[in-house]
Amino acid sequence: MIKIGNFLQLEQLNEESTTYKCRVIETKNKKIFIDYPINERTNRTDIFPVGTHFVVSFIDNNSIYSFNSEIIGKGKVKNIPTLMLSFESDNLKKIQRREFVRISVLLDVSVHSLEQTFESFTTVTHDISGGGMAVLVNSDLKVMEGESLDIMLVLSLDDKLEYLHIIGKAIRIIDRKEDKNILSIKFEDIEPRDQQLIVRYCFLQQLKERRKGL
């Protein structure tokens, strides 16, 4: 389930509930070898003695899993300095059962009509998941149900901007009368890597909300 190259989110249960990000370098005999975790607040690596405990979370098949772990050693894999985490599959917990996690978030996005039925516009998302998104639109926008849309989405992840090119399909417009309307969009043509970036972004945002107790 945990594969080489997977991203892991580590949460150290201290007074500040510090969180880190890392990548799996190797797995072997109930051990996970990771590169040195980066503090998500300072964007720097910290020093971890053997015996440090973490709650580890990761994505697999668009579901979120977590387990308790500790550092049981240090070493090198293919000349990469690594930490060894303990891993007992019996301790694995699934914390999200939906196919795609949907979160409410404001992300910059541009929308173009492939049929040229309306003028291109820029806006922000209302919510997003790995399978689609909803964007805020003016009340005078007319979009046909099923119309193909050319979308450019800006995603901030791992301290850099990702520009994702997606072809979507208009599902419906929700009329909110006193505010901007909401255009619901289903992703029709998206690169697997881009979809995984969105899923991971949603996953990280959900973890942040969970830590706040929301």
Beta strands, then each sheet from edge to edge (+ up, - down):
strand 1: 7-12
strand 2: 18-28
strand 3: 31-34
strand 4: 38-39
strand 5: 53-60
strand 6: 63-77
strand 7: 80-86
strand 8: 93-96
strand 9: 103-104
strand 10: 108-113
strand 11: 121-129
strand 12: 132-137
strand 13: 148-157
strand 14: 160-174
strand 15: 181-189
sheet 1: 4+ 2- 1+ 5- 6+ 7- 3+
sheet 2: 4+ 2- 1+ 5- 6+ 8-
sheet 3: 9+ 11- 10+ 13- 14+ 15- 12+
end
